[in-house]
Amino acid sequence: MSQSLNQEFDALEKYGALKADLPADITDNLAGKIVLRPYQVRALQRYLFYIEKYEARPSPTQLLFHMATGSGKTVLMAALILDLYRRGYRNFLFFVNSAQIIEKTKDNFLNPVSAKYLFAPQIRIDDKLVEVRAVDTFDAASGEAINIHFTTIQGLHRRMTEPRENAVTMEDFRDYKVVMISDEAHHLNAETKKTLTRNEAEEKASWESTVNGIFAQHPQNMLLEFTATVDLEHDAIRAKYQDKILYDYSLRQFREDGYSKDIELRQADLPPVERMLQAVVLSQYRRKVAEAHGLHCKPVILMKSKTIAASSDNEAAFTELVEGLTGERIEALRAASQGDDTLSRAFAFILDERGMTADDFARELQGDFALDKVVNVNNPKDLEQRQIELNTLESRTNEIRVIFAVDKLNEGWDVLNLFDIVRLYDTRDGRENKVGKTTMAEAQLIGRGARYFPFTAPEKPDAAPEKRKYDSAVDHPLRVLEELHYHCSHNPKYIQDIRNALRETGMLDDTARTVTLRLKESFKASDFYKSELVWVNERVKNTREGVDGLEAYKVESRFTYPTLMTGRITESSAFGGGKDQKQSAQGEPVARDFKLAEFAAPILRFALDANEFFHFANLRAYFPQLSGIAEFIASENYLGSANVSVRGLPDDLDNLTARQKLDIAHFVLHQIEAGIKRESVEFLGSKDFKPYPIKDRFIDKTLKLSKEGETGRSWSESNIPGLDQIDLSAKEWHVYDDNYGTDQEKHFIKYLNDHAKSLSERYEEFYLLRNEKVVKLYAFDNGQAFEPDFLLFLRRRGDDKSTIHQLFIEPKGDHLKQVDGWKEAFLNQINAEGRIETVFQGKDYAVYGLPFYNEQGQSNADFRASFDHFLEK
């Protein structure tokens, strides 16, 4: 089979052909809280290249975005709608298989007060306000609005095949181009398959044929499909999408990139009610850990049953459990959980660290899991009415803690704070190591629940809220907010089935291993560990005190405006051979410079008022010395120096209208805004380094590592030649008992070992500390965080005081040197600009940054030259 569309674009991306800034019409018009993730940016860059440059693009156009559950496909839809609007599309047909998804989708697209609203408060494209409207038919659509018709595919099919008076028909779609957006698009493939299930046979008569019929009505139509679960193992479906999958972002990649919770399978040889109680305790534990760290998190539990009748029975049993809960029952559960590390940790935190009595904890659970905070969603009508409630479970005003369900939430459920799924039945449908359909559906539900709950960790303010933060510190208390617990009965065969299913979906990380790095007892007993200091800088707010004009943001004073319309008419023969006839009474266009500040003040003020960026309160944040809008308009430091070149006919340039001047002002202001945002820095790294006790920062660490590659291998397991001849456990200068690092990191340790004798001759003590996310530096210029791999401490005793050098060292592979070049530049800056209290507590301290270490090449030579200075001191 020939190369697929996705493979073509993979190659283009590899060689940088897709790199492009996203249009401001997209980035400026999404909700302010939305920060596009790297993979979403890549998806949009592919789309832009496809629309603008891909020569084999067919008309009409059909594309599939095959992206993991929870990866933000709806955000991508909103971005595509904004871009297609600027390309002339006004009518959008959103359709999905399930009616229960419609209401929450409408809320996301249409309700500005919704926490999940996708657009900016004001959408402005081509300097015009744009409204997003829901429409019943496109006949009533506005030519200036984004018109969206929301429907189920079943409802759309009925309207196409059972036409009624004043209702839309298939032929009506010939009159206007439409962007068709299909969510959960795997349902559209019933007609493609040759062998159909009963349900698929019913779908064949409607879904795919109806969509294809509408799609073919207009040559400029577009069909954009989104799904996480298209069956590419099926030959016919794979062939259908060979030239249509523009981007494939798998659940496995989503998890590996850190955007999902980790899955923990908990099996207990206990009856369902006891498994429910365990989940309740762990859920409350999560809530209390979050509160202890200043975070709001209301964890939710899904109680999953096999049948609706069983779900009702389980709900009744749960109500009875909660209402009858006592301190004695809590103590009994604790006693029975001595071999359960997770539950034991929960009880130790709640009852011991927080000082709660078992009776008080039981009463708290009775309140937090009361009947009014439990819902059953097995009734389709109730489910449809509760869609918005079920998709705002993270809201502070939403107190639902437990949901009882069978399979109504398998699709279209956007939930971030689901942390426990309790399987309340004990059947399996796997046969001969093959995953059954029920088990695969359970795995897909787990994948939906594994969406990451975003939070800002107090000690990691610069870490991305939407990504896991504790893979390398799995013993951290907040790690519990990065895990989804799947509770099931003790059934080894089922556990194997669900593992296989999770492995197929990409949610089970079979390549991971958990290891513990321990500080050597000799180092912990040393005076150095007990009393010495590590020096680090801080990230501080950029006060912009020295900023007094546009020049500080490298904004040029000259701008070139696109050509004014000339009114010229050109006539030529349709069959060629004739001579073009151009009609214009005003001559050729010319370019002329205008001083922006000389436009009428009302025009400039109107342009400034129309853009929130140029409101005075916001401008003061970028220009603290600015006294007012009048100064911004007139001063040479601001708009007073702005000149704009405009090309047009001489008469037009002599008589610019107020509208034309306003358009020119808008254009210049947009250029200035883009320049300021591009160069503006919100934070800086302080040049003053402060001391912290080493014993408070460097402790035993539990790490979760990939088994693949060098970082998953210990020192003794490494394939690097020569390491087996070095007994790292016997080297007192290497303070941890082992090393799990990259090849370059291990090469550096070997290099240090080769120079250990020289160091011992010059220094009384020297210690190498692996930095496992405990020391963070901030670049002086922009506050960007950096965690150097190693800190090397060199201590020499003089006549009257000790001299201690602290070296930051970063081994770096060739493939990362360019992208991480800023880190090496910052390490060099530390030597020239970093400041510490040189003499502190009778000791002489100094901090240094060294060039990147690499075993070979120029990096090796640069590092050696710098390091040799410390061998000579």
GIFENWO-V813278 format. One record per backbone hydrogen bond with DSSP energy under -1.0 kcal/mol. CO is the residue of the C=O (numbers start at 1). NH is the residue of the N-H. E is the energy in kcal/mol with one decimal. If there is no record, write none. Layout:
co = {CO | CO}
nh = {NH | NH}
e = {E | E}
//
This chain:
co = {4 | 5 | 6 | 7 | 8 | 9 | 10 | 11 | 12 | 13 | 23 | 23 | 24 | 29 | 31 | 37 | 38 | 39 | 40 | 41 | 42 | 43 | 44 | 45 | 46 | 47 | 48 | 49 | 49 | 54 | 61 | 63 | 64 | 64 | 65 | 65 | 66 | 68 | 72 | 73 | 74 | 75 | 76 | 77 | 78 | 79 | 80 | 81 | 82 | 84 | 85 | 90 | 91 | 92 | 93 | 94 | 95 | 96 | 98 | 101 | 102 | 103 | 104 | 105 | 106 | 107 | 108 | 111 | 114 | 118 | 123 | 125 | 128 | 131 | 133 | 138 | 146 | 147 | 148 | 149 | 151 | 152 | 153 | 154 | 155 | 156 | 157 | 158 | 164 | 170 | 171 | 172 | 178 | 179 | 180 | 181 | 182 | 184 | 185 | 186 | 189 | 197 | 198 | 199 | 200 | 203 | 203 | 206 | 207 | 208 | 209 | 210 | 211 | 212 | 214 | 218 | 221 | 222 | 223 | 224 | 225 | 226 | 227 | 230 | 231 | 234 | 235 | 236 | 237 | 241 | 241 | 242 | 244 | 247 | 249 | 250 | 251 | 252 | 253 | 254 | 255 | 258 | 259 | 262 | 264 | 266 | 268 | 271 | 272 | 273 | 274 | 275 | 276 | 277 | 278 | 279 | 280 | 281 | 282 | 283 | 284 | 285 | 286 | 287 | 288 | 290 | 291 | 300 | 300 | 301 | 302 | 303 | 304 | 307 | 308 | 309 | 310 | 311 | 312 | 313 | 314 | 315 | 316 | 317 | 318 | 319 | 320 | 322 | 326 | 327 | 328 | 329 | 330 | 331 | 332 | 334 | 337 | 340 | 341 | 342 | 343 | 344 | 345 | 346 | 347 | 348 | 348 | 349 | 350 | 357 | 358 | 359 | 360 | 361 | 362 | 363 | 364 | 365 | 370 | 371 | 373 | 373 | 375 | 379 | 380 | 381 | 382 | 386 | 387 | 389 | 392 | 395 | 401 | 402 | 403 | 404 | 405 | 407 | 417 | 419 | 420 | 421 | 422 | 431 | 434 | 436 | 437 | 438 | 439 | 440 | 441 | 442 | 443 | 444 | 445 | 446 | 448 | 450 | 457 | 460 | 464 | 465 | 470 | 471 | 473 | 476 | 477 | 478 | 479 | 482 | 484 | 485 | 486 | 487 | 488 | 489 | 491 | 492 | 493 | 494 | 495 | 496 | 497 | 498 | 499 | 500 | 501 | 502 | 502 | 502 | 508 | 511 | 513 | 515 | 517 | 518 | 520 | 521 | 523 | 526 | 527 | 528 | 532 | 534 | 536 | 538 | 540 | 544 | 549 | 550 | 550 | 551 | 557 | 559 | 569 | 571 | 573 | 581 | 583 | 590 | 592 | 594 | 595 | 596 | 600 | 601 | 602 | 603 | 604 | 605 | 606 | 608 | 611 | 612 | 615 | 616 | 619 | 623 | 628 | 629 | 630 | 631 | 632 | 635 | 635 | 637 | 638 | 639 | 642 | 643 | 644 | 645 | 646 | 647 | 648 | 649 | 650 | 657 | 658 | 659 | 660 | 661 | 662 | 663 | 664 | 665 | 666 | 667 | 668 | 669 | 670 | 671 | 672 | 673 | 674 | 675 | 676 | 682 | 684 | 687 | 690 | 692 | 693 | 694 | 701 | 702 | 703 | 705 | 709 | 710 | 720 | 722 | 723 | 726 | 727 | 728 | 731 | 733 | 735 | 742 | 743 | 744 | 745 | 746 | 747 | 748 | 749 | 750 | 753 | 755 | 756 | 757 | 759 | 765 | 767 | 768 | 769 | 770 | 771 | 777 | 779 | 784 | 786 | 789 | 790 | 791 | 792 | 793 | 794 | 795 | 795 | 796 | 801 | 802 | 803 | 804 | 805 | 806 | 807 | 808 | 809 | 810 | 813 | 816 | 818 | 820 | 820 | 821 | 822 | 823 | 824 | 825 | 826 | 829 | 830 | 835 | 836 | 838 | 840 | 843 | 844 | 846 | 848 | 853 | 857 | 858 | 859 | 860 | 861 | 862 | 863 | 864 | 867 | 868}
nh = {8 | 9 | 10 | 11 | 12 | 13 | 14 | 15 | 17 | 16 | 26 | 27 | 28 | 120 | 34 | 41 | 42 | 43 | 44 | 45 | 46 | 47 | 48 | 49 | 50 | 51 | 52 | 53 | 54 | 57 | 223 | 225 | 246 | 247 | 67 | 227 | 249 | 71 | 76 | 77 | 78 | 79 | 80 | 81 | 82 | 83 | 84 | 85 | 86 | 89 | 88 | 147 | 179 | 149 | 181 | 151 | 183 | 153 | 101 | 105 | 106 | 107 | 108 | 109 | 110 | 111 | 118 | 114 | 117 | 31 | 130 | 128 | 125 | 146 | 148 | 141 | 133 | 92 | 135 | 94 | 96 | 156 | 157 | 158 | 159 | 160 | 161 | 162 | 167 | 173 | 174 | 175 | 222 | 93 | 224 | 95 | 226 | 187 | 188 | 189 | 193 | 201 | 202 | 203 | 204 | 206 | 207 | 210 | 211 | 212 | 213 | 214 | 215 | 216 | 217 | 221 | 61 | 180 | 63 | 182 | 65 | 185 | 67 | 232 | 234 | 238 | 239 | 240 | 241 | 244 | 245 | 5 | 64 | 66 | 68 | 254 | 255 | 256 | 257 | 259 | 258 | 468 | 452 | 484 | 486 | 488 | 270 | 275 | 276 | 277 | 278 | 279 | 280 | 281 | 282 | 283 | 284 | 285 | 286 | 287 | 288 | 289 | 290 | 291 | 292 | 295 | 294 | 419 | 420 | 403 | 422 | 405 | 424 | 311 | 312 | 313 | 314 | 315 | 316 | 317 | 318 | 319 | 320 | 321 | 322 | 323 | 324 | 325 | 330 | 331 | 332 | 333 | 334 | 335 | 336 | 337 | 340 | 344 | 345 | 346 | 347 | 348 | 349 | 350 | 351 | 352 | 353 | 354 | 356 | 361 | 362 | 363 | 364 | 365 | 366 | 367 | 368 | 369 | 373 | 374 | 401 | 402 | 404 | 383 | 384 | 385 | 386 | 390 | 391 | 392 | 395 | 398 | 301 | 375 | 303 | 377 | 305 | 410 | 300 | 485 | 302 | 487 | 304 | 434 | 431 | 440 | 441 | 442 | 443 | 444 | 445 | 446 | 447 | 448 | 449 | 450 | 451 | 261 | 460 | 463 | 467 | 455 | 473 | 704 | 476 | 479 | 480 | 481 | 482 | 262 | 264 | 421 | 266 | 423 | 268 | 491 | 495 | 496 | 497 | 498 | 499 | 500 | 501 | 502 | 503 | 504 | 505 | 506 | 507 | 508 | 510 | 707 | 705 | 703 | 701 | 737 | 524 | 525 | 526 | 530 | 531 | 532 | 694 | 692 | 690 | 686 | 684 | 547 | 552 | 553 | 555 | 554 | 643 | 645 | 583 | 581 | 576 | 571 | 569 | 648 | 646 | 644 | 598 | 599 | 604 | 605 | 606 | 607 | 608 | 609 | 610 | 611 | 614 | 615 | 619 | 620 | 623 | 626 | 632 | 633 | 634 | 635 | 639 | 638 | 640 | 550 | 641 | 642 | 596 | 559 | 594 | 561 | 592 | 564 | 590 | 653 | 654 | 661 | 662 | 663 | 664 | 665 | 666 | 667 | 668 | 669 | 670 | 671 | 672 | 673 | 674 | 675 | 676 | 677 | 678 | 679 | 680 | 542 | 540 | 835 | 536 | 534 | 696 | 698 | 517 | 474 | 515 | 513 | 712 | 713 | 723 | 725 | 726 | 728 | 730 | 731 | 734 | 768 | 520 | 746 | 747 | 748 | 749 | 750 | 751 | 752 | 753 | 754 | 756 | 759 | 760 | 761 | 763 | 795 | 793 | 735 | 791 | 772 | 773 | 786 | 783 | 779 | 777 | 771 | 809 | 769 | 807 | 767 | 805 | 764 | 765 | 803 | 798 | 844 | 796 | 846 | 794 | 848 | 792 | 850 | 790 | 853 | 816 | 820 | 821 | 823 | 824 | 825 | 826 | 827 | 828 | 829 | 830 | 833 | 834 | 689 | 838 | 845 | 843 | 840 | 804 | 806 | 808 | 812 | 861 | 862 | 863 | 864 | 865 | 866 | 867 | 868 | 870 | 872}
e = {-2.3 | -2.3 | -2.0 | -2.0 | -2.0 | -2.5 | -2.3 | -1.5 | -2.4 | -1.7 | -1.7 | -1.9 | -2.8 | -2.3 | -1.9 | -2.4 | -2.3 | -2.1 | -2.2 | -2.6 | -2.2 | -2.1 | -2.7 | -2.1 | -2.6 | -2.7 | -2.3 | -3.1 | -1.3 | -1.4 | -2.9 | -3.1 | -1.9 | -1.1 | -1.1 | -1.7 | -2.8 | -2.0 | -1.6 | -2.2 | -2.2 | -2.2 | -2.4 | -2.5 | -2.1 | -2.0 | -2.8 | -2.0 | -1.6 | -2.6 | -2.0 | -2.7 | -2.4 | -2.7 | -3.2 | -2.1 | -1.9 | -1.8 | -1.1 | -1.9 | -2.7 | -2.1 | -1.8 | -1.9 | -2.9 | -1.6 | -2.2 | -1.8 | -1.7 | -2.5 | -2.9 | -1.1 | -2.3 | -3.2 | -3.0 | -1.3 | -3.1 | -3.0 | -2.1 | -2.2 | -1.2 | -2.3 | -2.2 | -2.1 | -1.9 | -1.6 | -2.5 | -2.4 | -2.0 | -1.2 | -2.0 | -1.5 | -2.1 | -2.8 | -3.4 | -2.6 | -2.5 | -1.6 | -2.3 | -1.1 | -1.4 | -2.3 | -1.7 | -2.1 | -2.1 | -2.1 | -1.0 | -2.6 | -2.4 | -2.6 | -2.1 | -2.3 | -2.7 | -1.6 | -1.6 | -1.7 | -2.1 | -3.7 | -2.7 | -2.7 | -3.1 | -2.3 | -1.7 | -1.7 | -1.4 | -2.8 | -2.3 | -2.1 | -2.0 | -1.6 | -1.8 | -2.5 | -2.9 | -2.3 | -1.7 | -2.4 | -2.4 | -2.6 | -2.2 | -2.0 | -1.7 | -2.7 | -1.2 | -2.9 | -2.6 | -2.7 | -2.2 | -1.6 | -2.2 | -1.8 | -2.2 | -2.0 | -2.0 | -2.2 | -2.3 | -2.5 | -2.3 | -2.2 | -2.2 | -1.8 | -2.2 | -2.5 | -2.5 | -2.3 | -2.3 | -2.9 | -1.8 | -2.0 | -1.2 | -2.4 | -3.0 | -2.1 | -2.7 | -2.1 | -2.1 | -2.1 | -2.7 | -2.2 | -2.1 | -2.3 | -2.3 | -2.4 | -2.2 | -2.2 | -2.6 | -2.5 | -1.7 | -1.4 | -1.8 | -2.7 | -2.2 | -2.0 | -2.2 | -2.4 | -1.8 | -1.2 | -1.8 | -2.8 | -2.2 | -1.9 | -2.7 | -2.4 | -2.0 | -2.4 | -2.8 | -1.0 | -2.6 | -2.1 | -1.7 | -2.3 | -2.3 | -2.1 | -2.3 | -2.4 | -2.0 | -1.6 | -2.6 | -2.1 | -2.2 | -1.5 | -2.9 | -1.8 | -2.9 | -2.6 | -2.3 | -2.0 | -1.8 | -3.0 | -1.3 | -1.2 | -1.8 | -1.3 | -2.8 | -2.2 | -3.3 | -2.3 | -2.3 | -1.2 | -2.6 | -3.0 | -2.7 | -3.0 | -2.6 | -1.9 | -1.3 | -2.4 | -2.4 | -2.1 | -2.3 | -2.3 | -1.9 | -2.4 | -2.2 | -1.8 | -2.4 | -1.3 | -1.1 | -3.4 | -1.8 | -1.5 | -1.6 | -1.7 | -1.3 | -2.0 | -2.2 | -1.9 | -1.3 | -1.7 | -2.2 | -2.9 | -2.8 | -2.5 | -2.8 | -3.1 | -2.2 | -1.3 | -2.6 | -2.0 | -2.0 | -3.0 | -2.1 | -2.3 | -2.4 | -2.7 | -2.4 | -2.2 | -2.1 | -1.1 | -1.7 | -1.4 | -1.4 | -5.8 | -3.2 | -3.4 | -2.6 | -2.2 | -2.2 | -1.6 | -1.2 | -1.8 | -2.5 | -2.3 | -2.3 | -1.8 | -3.4 | -3.3 | -2.8 | -1.7 | -1.1 | -1.7 | -1.7 | -1.9 | -3.4 | -3.3 | -2.7 | -2.9 | -1.0 | -2.6 | -1.5 | -2.7 | -3.0 | -2.8 | -1.9 | -2.0 | -1.8 | -2.9 | -2.2 | -2.2 | -2.4 | -2.8 | -1.7 | -1.2 | -1.8 | -1.5 | -2.4 | -2.5 | -2.7 | -2.0 | -1.7 | -2.2 | -2.3 | -2.7 | -2.4 | -1.6 | -2.1 | -2.7 | -1.2 | -1.9 | -2.2 | -2.1 | -2.2 | -3.0 | -2.4 | -3.1 | -3.1 | -2.4 | -2.0 | -2.5 | -2.3 | -2.3 | -2.4 | -2.7 | -2.7 | -2.2 | -2.5 | -2.6 | -2.4 | -1.9 | -2.5 | -2.9 | -2.4 | -2.1 | -2.6 | -2.7 | -2.1 | -1.7 | -2.0 | -2.7 | -2.9 | -3.6 | -2.2 | -3.0 | -1.0 | -2.8 | -3.6 | -1.3 | -2.5 | -2.9 | -1.1 | -2.0 | -1.4 | -1.2 | -2.1 | -1.3 | -1.4 | -1.4 | -1.2 | -3.4 | -3.1 | -2.1 | -2.3 | -2.1 | -2.0 | -2.2 | -2.4 | -2.9 | -2.5 | -2.0 | -1.1 | -2.2 | -2.5 | -1.5 | -2.4 | -3.0 | -2.7 | -1.5 | -2.0 | -1.1 | -1.3 | -2.3 | -2.4 | -2.6 | -3.3 | -3.0 | -2.3 | -2.8 | -2.7 | -1.9 | -2.8 | -1.5 | -1.8 | -3.3 | -2.2 | -3.4 | -2.9 | -1.5 | -2.5 | -2.4 | -2.4 | -1.9 | -2.3 | -1.5 | -1.7 | -2.2 | -1.4 | -1.4 | -1.0 | -2.1 | -2.1 | -2.4 | -1.9 | -1.8 | -1.9 | -3.5 | -1.5 | -3.5 | -1.4 | -3.2 | -1.5 | -2.8 | -3.2 | -2.7 | -2.6 | -2.8 | -1.5 | -3.1 | -2.6 | -2.4 | -2.2 | -1.8 | -3.1 | -2.5 | -1.2 | -1.3}
//
